[in-house]
């Protein structure tokens, strides 16, 4: 233990050895993962170092998920770029088309992200996984429902033209 008056330097790293038991399925299944050595800068107890490692891992996981979601939406935008390129030849429709395809890419990217995350969570967090799958399916159902409503309204027959009154033009 460090004591500056006696010349014993302060510890620069905390090193602890501990046994790791992985609990799954709400604590009903336990796997003994063996011995783990934790090394952290500064003086820390084993429990404190494990909590710090969990916090670091959770932060990295969130960053990776956000980056993956952004890349997925960017990938969908690249897939739709052929259509946005064709629409960009028309001045007003090009901007509207890019915005529309960006919204479509957000929707498809969100559904893909929810589906992949839910499939990954089925083993460790089944309740959360089915909740995410329900969210993805509800987004998909809303999109198809709105597309069906739009398709039904555009499928109505066009009325026959009405003959204009004869006083607007002369009959020759």
N, C-alpha and C positions, 0 to 999 in steps of 0.2 A: 504494500500500500504506500502511496506517495506521501512524502512529508518534506516540504522544501527546506525546513530547518536542519534536517539530518542529511540532506543531499540526495534523497531518493526521488528520482524524477517522476512527474505525473505520467500516468498511463495514456498513451496516444490512441490505443485501440482497446475495445472491449472484446474479449474472446471467451465464448461460452460453448459448452457441449451439452446437447440435450436430445432426448428421444422424441420422435415425431410420430404421432398417430393421426391418420387421416380419417375423419368421420364423414360418412355419406348417408344419404337417405334419411335425413333428419336425426342422425346419431344412431340409427339402427344397425349400420354396418361400419365396422372399424378396421382399418388396415394399418399394420405397424410398418412404417416406412424406414425404420432404423434410426441411426444416430445422425444428427446434423450438427455442424459446427457453424456458429454465427460469429461474424467478425464485423464490427462497426467502429467508426471513428468516435472516440470519446469513451467514457465509462458508462456502460449500460448493463442491465441485467438481461437474462435470456428472454424473459417474457416481453420486456420492452423492445428488444431487438427484433423479435418475431412480429410484434405489432407494427414496428417501423417498416419491416420488409413487406408486410401485408398492405400497408398504406402506399408504399412505393409501387407495388405491383398493381394495385387498383388504379392509381393515377396513370400508369403506362397503358393499362387496358383501356381506359376511357379515351386516351389520346389515339391509340391505334384504331379504336372503333370509329371515332370521328373522321380520321384520315381515310379509313376504308370506305366510309359512307360517301365522303366527298369524291373519292376516286371512282366509286361505283356510279354516282350521278354523272360525273365527267365522262365516263365510259359510255353511258347511255346517250349523252349529248353527242359524242363522237359517232355513235351508231346512227343517230338521226341527222348527222351533218350533211349527208347527201341531200336530204329534203330541204334543210335550211339553205344549202348552197343554191338549190334550184329556186327556192323562194326569194333569195336575195337579188335575183335579176329584176324583180318587181319592187319598186321603191318602198311602198307602204306595207305590202304584204311580207316583205323580207323581215322587217322588224317584228311585226305581229307573229309571223311564223316562228321566229327564233324564241320569242316569249312563250308561245304555245308549246313548242317542243321542249323548252326548259321545264315547264310545268309537268308535261308528260314524263320527262326524265326524272323529276323529283318524285312523282307518284310511283313509277316503276322501280326506282332506286330504293324508295322507302319499303315497298312490298318485298323486294329482294332481300334487303337488310333484315327486315322482320323475320322472313322465312329462314334465312341462314342462321340468325341468332337463336331463333326458337329451336331449330334442329340441333344446334350445339348445346342448348340448355336442357334438352329432354332428359339426359342422363343425370345431371346434377340438380337441376331446379325444375321439376316437371310442372308444377303449378304456374310458375312464371312463364315457362315455355308455351303452355297452352293459352295463357293470356296474350302473349305476343302473337301466336298464330291466329287467335281470334281478332286481334287488331288488324293483322295483315289481310285476313279474309273479309273483314268489314270494309276496309279501304277498297279492296277489289270489288266487292259487291256494290258499293256506292258508285264506283266508276262505271261498272257495267249497267247499273240501274239508270244512271243519268244518260249514258250512251243510248240505251233502249228508248228512253223518253225522247231524246233528240231525234233518233231514227224514226220513231212513230210520228212525230210532228212534221218531219220533212217528207214522210211517205204519203201524206194526204194529197189527193189529186188536185191539180191546178184547175181553178174554175175557168170556164170558157170565157173568151173576151166579150165584153158588153159593147154593143154597137152604140157609138156616140150619137147624140142628138143631131139632127140634120141642120139645125140653124148655126152650127159651128163651121160648117163648110158648105160650099155650094155644090149641088149636083149638076154636072154638065152632061 
